[in-house]
Amino acid sequence: MKESIYKSYDELPLFLNAETISGLLGISSTTGYELMQKKIFLC
């Protein structure tokens, strides 16, 4: 798994896109898009 370029939550961008999420979680960008559509993620 690739290491994240972010070392703390404070370094994360204010808005996350599917590519950023997939890189942070080590998942595919398709799964990142699917995760973003989940109601629990939008809270």
PyMOL Python script that loads the backbone (N, CA, C, O; Angstrom):
from pymol import cmd

cmd.read_pdbstr("""\
ATOM      1  N   MET A   1       0.846  -1.177   0.000  1.00  0.00           N
ATOM      2  CA  MET A   1       0.000   0.000   0.000  1.00  0.00           C
ATOM      3  C   MET A   1       0.893   1.243   0.000  1.00  0.00           C
ATOM      4  O   MET A   1       1.905   1.301   0.699  1.00  0.00           O
ATOM      5  N   LYS A   2       0.500   2.218  -0.789  1.00  0.00           N
ATOM      6  CA  LYS A   2       1.242   3.467  -0.888  1.00  0.00           C
ATOM      7  C   LYS A   2       1.022   4.331   0.345  1.00  0.00           C
ATOM      8  O   LYS A   2      -0.100   4.436   0.839  1.00  0.00           O
ATOM      9  N   GLU A   3       2.088   4.948   0.845  1.00  0.00           N
ATOM     10  CA  GLU A   3       1.986   5.816   2.012  1.00  0.00           C
ATOM     11  C   GLU A   3       1.356   7.147   1.627  1.00  0.00           C
ATOM     12  O   GLU A   3       1.632   7.689   0.557  1.00  0.00           O
ATOM     13  N   SER A   4       0.520   7.659   2.498  1.00  0.00           N
ATOM     14  CA  SER A   4      -0.172   8.922   2.254  1.00  0.00           C
ATOM     15  C   SER A   4       0.800  10.096   2.329  1.00  0.00           C
ATOM     16  O   SER A   4       1.767  10.068   3.090  1.00  0.00           O
ATOM     17  N   ILE A   5       0.532  11.123   1.534  1.00  0.00           N
ATOM     18  CA  ILE A   5       1.356  12.331   1.590  1.00  0.00           C
ATOM     19  C   ILE A   5       0.965  13.204   2.768  1.00  0.00           C
ATOM     20  O   ILE A   5       1.692  14.129   3.130  1.00  0.00           O
ATOM     21  N   TYR A   6      -0.200  12.907   3.376  1.00  0.00           N
ATOM     22  CA  TYR A   6      -0.683  13.674   4.527  1.00  0.00           C
ATOM     23  C   TYR A   6      -0.244  12.977   5.808  1.00  0.00           C
ATOM     24  O   TYR A   6      -0.425  11.769   5.962  1.00  0.00           O
ATOM     25  N   LYS A   7       0.325  13.737   6.711  1.00  0.00           N
ATOM     26  CA  LYS A   7       0.821  13.166   7.961  1.00  0.00           C
ATOM     27  C   LYS A   7      -0.161  13.356   9.119  1.00  0.00           C
ATOM     28  O   LYS A   7      -0.031  12.688  10.144  1.00  0.00           O
ATOM     29  N   SER A   8      -1.144  14.256   8.975  1.00  0.00           N
ATOM     30  CA  SER A   8      -2.150  14.454  10.012  1.00  0.00           C
ATOM     31  C   SER A   8      -3.443  14.932   9.354  1.00  0.00           C
ATOM     32  O   SER A   8      -3.452  15.352   8.198  1.00  0.00           O
ATOM     33  N   TYR A   9      -4.524  14.858  10.113  1.00  0.00           N
ATOM     34  CA  TYR A   9      -5.812  15.312   9.589  1.00  0.00           C
ATOM     35  C   TYR A   9      -5.804  16.805   9.284  1.00  0.00           C
ATOM     36  O   TYR A   9      -6.536  17.263   8.406  1.00  0.00           O
ATOM     37  N   ASP A  10      -4.998  17.553   9.989  1.00  0.00           N
ATOM     38  CA  ASP A  10      -4.911  19.004   9.772  1.00  0.00           C
ATOM     39  C   ASP A  10      -4.373  19.353   8.392  1.00  0.00           C
ATOM     40  O   ASP A  10      -4.625  20.451   7.897  1.00  0.00           O
ATOM     41  N   GLU A  11      -3.642  18.447   7.766  1.00  0.00           N
ATOM     42  CA  GLU A  11      -3.061  18.700   6.450  1.00  0.00           C
ATOM     43  C   GLU A  11      -4.015  18.375   5.307  1.00  0.00           C
ATOM     44  O   GLU A  11      -3.743  18.725   4.159  1.00  0.00           O
ATOM     45  N   LEU A  12      -5.127  17.712   5.605  1.00  0.00           N
ATOM     46  CA  LEU A  12      -6.077  17.342   4.558  1.00  0.00           C
ATOM     47  C   LEU A  12      -6.735  18.577   3.963  1.00  0.00           C
ATOM     48  O   LEU A  12      -6.946  19.566   4.665  1.00  0.00           O
ATOM     49  N   PRO A  13      -7.065  18.531   2.668  1.00  0.00           N
ATOM     50  CA  PRO A  13      -7.795  19.645   2.070  1.00  0.00           C
ATOM     51  C   PRO A  13      -9.190  19.752   2.688  1.00  0.00           C
ATOM     52  O   PRO A  13      -9.715  18.776   3.225  1.00  0.00           O
ATOM     53  N   LEU A  14      -9.777  20.928   2.610  1.00  0.00           N
ATOM     54  CA  LEU A  14     -11.097  21.153   3.183  1.00  0.00           C
ATOM     55  C   LEU A  14     -12.155  20.274   2.511  1.00  0.00           C
ATOM     56  O   LEU A  14     -13.038  19.738   3.180  1.00  0.00           O
ATOM     57  N   PHE A  15     -12.062  20.131   1.194  1.00  0.00           N
ATOM     58  CA  PHE A  15     -12.978  19.279   0.442  1.00  0.00           C
ATOM     59  C   PHE A  15     -12.193  18.130  -0.155  1.00  0.00           C
ATOM     60  O   PHE A  15     -11.110  18.324  -0.705  1.00  0.00           O
ATOM     61  N   LEU A  16     -12.745  16.927  -0.043  1.00  0.00           N
ATOM     62  CA  LEU A  16     -12.089  15.728  -0.561  1.00  0.00           C
ATOM     63  C   LEU A  16     -12.803  15.247  -1.816  1.00  0.00           C
ATOM     64  O   LEU A  16     -14.033  15.226  -1.870  1.00  0.00           O
ATOM     65  N   ASN A  17     -12.032  14.864  -2.817  1.00  0.00           N
ATOM     66  CA  ASN A  17     -12.618  14.262  -4.009  1.00  0.00           C
ATOM     67  C   ASN A  17     -12.357  12.751  -3.971  1.00  0.00           C
ATOM     68  O   ASN A  17     -11.646  12.262  -3.093  1.00  0.00           O
ATOM     69  N   ALA A  18     -12.927  12.029  -4.912  1.00  0.00           N
ATOM     70  CA  ALA A  18     -12.825  10.568  -4.911  1.00  0.00           C
ATOM     71  C   ALA A  18     -11.374  10.102  -5.032  1.00  0.00           C
ATOM     72  O   ALA A  18     -10.997   9.098  -4.428  1.00  0.00           O
ATOM     73  N   GLU A  19     -10.566  10.813  -5.798  1.00  0.00           N
ATOM     74  CA  GLU A  19      -9.170  10.411  -5.960  1.00  0.00           C
ATOM     75  C   GLU A  19      -8.399  10.567  -4.651  1.00  0.00           C
ATOM     76  O   GLU A  19      -7.591   9.709  -4.297  1.00  0.00           O
ATOM     77  N   THR A  20      -8.649  11.658  -3.936  1.00  0.00           N
ATOM     78  CA  THR A  20      -7.988  11.874  -2.648  1.00  0.00           C
ATOM     79  C   THR A  20      -8.430  10.820  -1.642  1.00  0.00           C
ATOM     80  O   THR A  20      -7.605  10.254  -0.926  1.00  0.00           O
ATOM     81  N   ILE A  21      -9.714  10.562  -1.588  1.00  0.00           N
ATOM     82  CA  ILE A  21     -10.246   9.562  -0.666  1.00  0.00           C
ATOM     83  C   ILE A  21      -9.676   8.180  -0.972  1.00  0.00           C
ATOM     84  O   ILE A  21      -9.276   7.453  -0.062  1.00  0.00           O
ATOM     85  N   SER A  22      -9.642   7.823  -2.244  1.00  0.00           N
ATOM     86  CA  SER A  22      -9.127   6.508  -2.603  1.00  0.00           C
ATOM     87  C   SER A  22      -7.642   6.377  -2.255  1.00  0.00           C
ATOM     88  O   SER A  22      -7.196   5.308  -1.838  1.00  0.00           O
ATOM     89  N   GLY A  23      -6.882   7.450  -2.424  1.00  0.00           N
ATOM     90  CA  GLY A  23      -5.477   7.410  -2.046  1.00  0.00           C
ATOM     91  C   GLY A  23      -5.275   7.299  -0.554  1.00  0.00           C
ATOM     92  O   GLY A  23      -4.386   6.579  -0.100  1.00  0.00           O
ATOM     93  N   LEU A  24      -6.089   8.003   0.218  1.00  0.00           N
ATOM     94  CA  LEU A  24      -5.986   7.957   1.674  1.00  0.00           C
ATOM     95  C   LEU A  24      -6.357   6.595   2.234  1.00  0.00           C
ATOM     96  O   LEU A  24      -5.725   6.105   3.170  1.00  0.00           O
ATOM     97  N   LEU A  25      -7.383   5.986   1.657  1.00  0.00           N
ATOM     98  CA  LEU A  25      -7.887   4.718   2.186  1.00  0.00           C
ATOM     99  C   LEU A  25      -7.274   3.496   1.508  1.00  0.00           C
ATOM    100  O   LEU A  25      -7.477   2.370   1.962  1.00  0.00           O
ATOM    101  N   GLY A  26      -6.526   3.707   0.426  1.00  0.00           N
ATOM    102  CA  GLY A  26      -5.934   2.578  -0.293  1.00  0.00           C
ATOM    103  C   GLY A  26      -6.961   1.759  -1.040  1.00  0.00           C
ATOM    104  O   GLY A  26      -6.862   0.533  -1.096  1.00  0.00           O
ATOM    105  N   ILE A  27      -7.958   2.432  -1.621  1.00  0.00           N
ATOM    106  CA  ILE A  27      -9.015   1.778  -2.382  1.00  0.00           C
ATOM    107  C   ILE A  27      -9.001   2.327  -3.808  1.00  0.00           C
ATOM    108  O   ILE A  27      -8.318   3.312  -4.088  1.00  0.00           O
ATOM    109  N   SER A  28      -9.746   1.701  -4.697  1.00  0.00           N
ATOM    110  CA  SER A  28      -9.818   2.185  -6.069  1.00  0.00           C
ATOM    111  C   SER A  28     -10.636   3.467  -6.131  1.00  0.00           C
ATOM    112  O   SER A  28     -11.431   3.749  -5.234  1.00  0.00           O
ATOM    113  N   SER A  29     -10.438   4.241  -7.194  1.00  0.00           N
ATOM    114  CA  SER A  29     -11.216   5.478  -7.330  1.00  0.00           C
ATOM    115  C   SER A  29     -12.696   5.169  -7.523  1.00  0.00           C
ATOM    116  O   SER A  29     -13.547   5.951  -7.100  1.00  0.00           O
ATOM    117  N   THR A  30     -13.017   4.040  -8.155  1.00  0.00           N
ATOM    118  CA  THR A  30     -14.417   3.640  -8.306  1.00  0.00           C
ATOM    119  C   THR A  30     -15.055   3.417  -6.942  1.00  0.00           C
ATOM    120  O   THR A  30     -16.176   3.862  -6.697  1.00  0.00           O
ATOM    121  N   THR A  31     -14.348   2.734  -6.061  1.00  0.00           N
ATOM    122  CA  THR A  31     -14.850   2.512  -4.704  1.00  0.00           C
ATOM    123  C   THR A  31     -14.944   3.835  -3.951  1.00  0.00           C
ATOM    124  O   THR A  31     -15.849   4.023  -3.139  1.00  0.00           O
ATOM    125  N   GLY A  32     -14.016   4.748  -4.215  1.00  0.00           N
ATOM    126  CA  GLY A  32     -14.076   6.076  -3.611  1.00  0.00           C
ATOM    127  C   GLY A  32     -15.350   6.808  -4.006  1.00  0.00           C
ATOM    128  O   GLY A  32     -16.003   7.429  -3.168  1.00  0.00           O
ATOM    129  N   TYR A  33     -15.705   6.730  -5.301  1.00  0.00           N
ATOM    130  CA  TYR A  33     -16.953   7.357  -5.755  1.00  0.00           C
ATOM    131  C   TYR A  33     -18.158   6.702  -5.102  1.00  0.00           C
ATOM    132  O   TYR A  33     -19.088   7.389  -4.680  1.00  0.00           O
ATOM    133  N   GLU A  34     -18.148   5.366  -5.014  1.00  0.00           N
ATOM    134  CA  GLU A  34     -19.259   4.661  -4.387  1.00  0.00           C
ATOM    135  C   GLU A  34     -19.386   5.037  -2.913  1.00  0.00           C
ATOM    136  O   GLU A  34     -20.497   5.225  -2.418  1.00  0.00           O
ATOM    137  N   LEU A  35     -18.273   5.146  -2.217  1.00  0.00           N
ATOM    138  CA  LEU A  35     -18.284   5.525  -0.809  1.00  0.00           C
ATOM    139  C   LEU A  35     -18.856   6.924  -0.623  1.00  0.00           C
ATOM    140  O   LEU A  35     -19.593   7.172   0.331  1.00  0.00           O
ATOM    141  N   MET A  36     -18.520   7.839  -1.530  1.00  0.00           N
ATOM    142  CA  MET A  36     -19.008   9.215  -1.416  1.00  0.00           C
ATOM    143  C   MET A  36     -20.522   9.298  -1.576  1.00  0.00           C
ATOM    144  O   MET A  36     -21.135  10.266  -1.126  1.00  0.00           O
ATOM    145  N   GLN A  37     -21.132   8.302  -2.208  1.00  0.00           N
ATOM    146  CA  GLN A  37     -22.581   8.309  -2.417  1.00  0.00           C
ATOM    147  C   GLN A  37     -23.347   7.755  -1.227  1.00  0.00           C
ATOM    148  O   GLN A  37     -24.570   7.880  -1.167  1.00  0.00           O
ATOM    149  N   LYS A  38     -22.646   7.146  -0.281  1.00  0.00           N
ATOM    150  CA  LYS A  38     -23.299   6.580   0.897  1.00  0.00           C
ATOM    151  C   LYS A  38     -23.793   7.694   1.809  1.00  0.00           C
ATOM    152  O   LYS A  38     -23.096   8.686   2.021  1.00  0.00           O
ATOM    153  N   LYS A  39     -24.987   7.530   2.342  1.00  0.00           N
ATOM    154  CA  LYS A  39     -25.590   8.547   3.187  1.00  0.00           C
ATOM    155  C   LYS A  39     -24.728   8.817   4.429  1.00  0.00           C
ATOM    156  O   LYS A  39     -24.605   9.968   4.848  1.00  0.00           O
ATOM    157  N   ILE A  40     -24.147   7.801   5.007  1.00  0.00           N
ATOM    158  CA  ILE A  40     -23.338   7.959   6.217  1.00  0.00           C
ATOM    159  C   ILE A  40     -22.111   8.836   5.930  1.00  0.00           C
ATOM    160  O   ILE A  40     -21.647   9.554   6.816  1.00  0.00           O
ATOM    161  N   PHE A  41     -21.588   8.783   4.711  1.00  0.00           N
ATOM    162  CA  PHE A  41     -20.410   9.569   4.348  1.00  0.00           C
ATOM    163  C   PHE A  41     -20.762  11.047   4.206  1.00  0.00           C
ATOM    164  O   PHE A  41     -19.918  11.908   4.454  1.00  0.00           O
ATOM    165  N   LEU A  42     -21.969  11.343   3.821  1.00  0.00           N
ATOM    166  CA  LEU A  42     -22.390  12.713   3.568  1.00  0.00           C
ATOM    167  C   LEU A  42     -22.739  13.481   4.837  1.00  0.00           C
ATOM    168  O   LEU A  42     -22.935  14.695   4.785  1.00  0.00           O
ATOM    169  N   CYS A  43     -22.819  12.807   5.955  1.00  0.00           N
ATOM    170  CA  CYS A  43     -23.197  13.461   7.217  1.00  0.00           C
ATOM    171  C   CYS A  43     -22.163  14.439   7.701  1.00  0.00           C
ATOM    172  O   CYS A  43     -22.344  15.062   8.746  1.00  0.00           O
TER     173      CYS A  43
END
""", "prot")
cmd.dss("prot")
cmd.show_as("cartoon", "prot")
cmd.util.cbc("prot")
cmd.orient("prot")
